[in-house]
Amino acid sequence: MTAHLVVPAAGSGPGILLIQEIFGVNDYIRAVADRLAAAGYVVLAPDMFWRIEPHVEENGTGPEELEQAVAMAGRFDPATGLDDMAAALAHLRSLPETAGPVAVVGFCFGGTMAFMAAARLDPDAAVSYYGSGVAGSLDMLGGIDCPVLFHFGAEDGYLPASDVELIRSATAGRAGLEIVVQPDAGHAFDNHLNPNFSQPRAAAAAWERTSVFLARHLGVA
């Protein structure tokens, strides 16, 4: 399994395991890694589809690419993926540049995997952006003992409002679990490189919450 690594200008910092959308470790994910590194984090983005087809990298702007990416995600085995994430998390922690806690941050497909990682692995925190598989994986909720921030869009055509309410109900009263819903935002609103999904206002509002959350739990000023 290969991975994209970005180190902050300071040379070290807390770690973030960055989990891709269904389009692979592409320009968007690398840009997110740069964004996080600029905030002071050591970022590792593993190629989660390497067992199916290594180095998948699509921009997802056309229907054919979207269809291929959905098919790829359908072939993905979450249990094996968690094993790969555990290995990537251990590698990130072993790097001499990584100093301090480590979080998992994921988008779309990666949002679901970030939730699963919080439940089955041992990150110090997790951020899940519009994970469409979270509602169907709530039986794993009891395994979470780290802070988790969930982001959703109120107008997400891939993730119905009923699923968000199911997640809200299941997490009610659980300390450290936060749900933020961006009004009028659709799916993948953070992806600034995809005109089919990008919604800058929602992305900026969500990123501000993410930045505060990560700084609070990972210790970056």
N, C-alpha and C positions, 0 to 999 in steps of 0.2 A: 504494500500500500504506500503510495506516495502522498505527500502533503505539501501545501504551500505555507511557508513560514515567513512571518514579518516580525522584526524586532524593533522596539521603539528607539528613538534617538538617544535616550539615556543609556541604552545598552542592556537594560534589564527591567523587569517589572512583573506584576502578577500575570497569570496566564489566562488565555481564553481559547477554548476549543471551539472553532467556528464551523458550523454544520451547514452545508450547501442547501440550495433549493433543488428541485428535480433536474435542473439544467447543468449540474456539475459545478466544479470549481472554475467558474468562468470570470469574465471581466468584472461583473457585478460583485461576486464574492471576494475577489481580490481587492476591489475598491472598499468593501466593508472591512476587510482585514487592515487596509491602510488607515481607514478611519479610526479603528480601534487602537492600532499601534500609535497613531498620533496622540491618542488620549493616554498613552503610557503603558499599554499592555503588550505582552508577547503573544502573538496570535498564530495558531496552527489550524489550517483548514485541510482536513484529510479528504482524499478521493473516496467517497463512500460507495461509489458504484464499481470499484476496481475489480471486484470478483465477477461482475457481470460483463463489463466492458471498461477497461482502464482509460483514464484521461478523457472521459466524456465532457464536452464543453460546448454548450449551445447557448444562443442568446434568447431563445424562446419567443421571438417576435412574430413568427409565422405559425399557421395552423399545423403544418407538417412537423415542425420542430416540437410543438406542444404535444402532438400525438405521440411522437417518438419518446419524449421525456416521460409522459404518463405511462407508456408501456414499459419503459425501463424501471420506473418506480414500482410498477406492478410485479416485477420479477425480483425485487429486493426482499431479502429475508431479514426482518427486524432483529431476530435473536442473534444471527451472525453479525449483523450491523452493530449491535451492542457490544459484542466481543471486540470488533474492530475499534469502536469508540473507546473501550477500556484500554486497549493497547495504545491508542493515540493519546489518551489522557495521561497514561503512565509515561509515555515518551515526552510529552510536554512538560510534565513535572520534573523529569530527569535532566532537562536542558539547563546548562549553567546560567543561561539568561533569565530563566524563570525564578522569580523571587516572590514568595507569598502565595496567597490562595489562587485557586483556578476555577473559572466558571465555564459553563457551556452555553453558547448562544447559537440559535438555529432559526432558519427562515423556511416557511412553507413545509416541505418534507422535513427539513432540518428542525422546524419548530416542534414537530411530533417527536423526532428523535431526541431533541433537547429535553423534552418532558420525560421520555423514557429513561434517559441518562440520569436525570434527577432522581428517578424512582429506583433504578437498578444499579447505578454506579455511585461514585462518591465525590461529585463536584462540590465546591463550596457554595455555589449559587448557579442558577440557570435562568436564561431568558428565552422564551418561546414565542416566536412571531407566527401568528396565524397557522398553527399546526392543525390541519384538517383531521388528523387521526387522534387528537387528544381525547375528544369526547368518547371515542370507541375504546379507549385504553384506560378509563378511569378506575378499573379494577387494580391498577398499579399505584394509585394515589397514596395508599397507606405506606408505601416504601419511601416516600419523600421525606427527608429530614433536613433539607437545605432551603433557603429562600428561593422562590420562583416568581418571575414576572411574566405574565401572559399578555400578549398584544393581539387584538382582533380588530377587524373592520366591521362596522354595522351593516354595510351593504356588500358583504363578501358572498359572491355567487357560488363559491366552492365550499363554504363553511356557513351553514344556516344559523340564524339567530337562535334557534332552538337548541343547537349544540352549545353555543356560548352560555345560554341560560342553564343548561345541564351542568356545564363545568363550574359556573358560578355557584350553583346550588351545592355541588359536591365539595367545593372548596370553602364554603361558608364557615366561618368560625375557626379556620385553620390559620394560625399565626404564620406570617412570612410568605403567604401566597397572595399575590396581587393580580388583579385583572383590570386591564385598561382597554376600553373600546373606543376607537376613533369614529366619530359620527360621519356618515356619508362616505366612508372609506371602503374600498373593495379589497380584493385579495392582492397580496404581494405589493402593497402600497409603498413599501420602502425601496423597491427596485427602481432606482432612478435611471437606469439604462434601458428599461423596457417601457416604451410609450403606451403599451396596452394596459399597464398596471400602475405606473408611477403616479403618486399623488403627493407632491412635495409638502403640502401643509400638514397632512396626517403623518408623513414620514418624519418631519421635523419635531412635531409634538411627541411622537412615540420615542424618537431618539433621545430627546431631552430626558424623558422618564427613564430610559435605559441607562443613560450616562449617570444619572443620579443613583440609580439602583446599583450599578456595578461599582461606582466609587464608594458607596456605603459598605458594600459587602466584600470588596477586594482591597480597599484601602488606598486607592489612587486619589490624590487631591484634585 
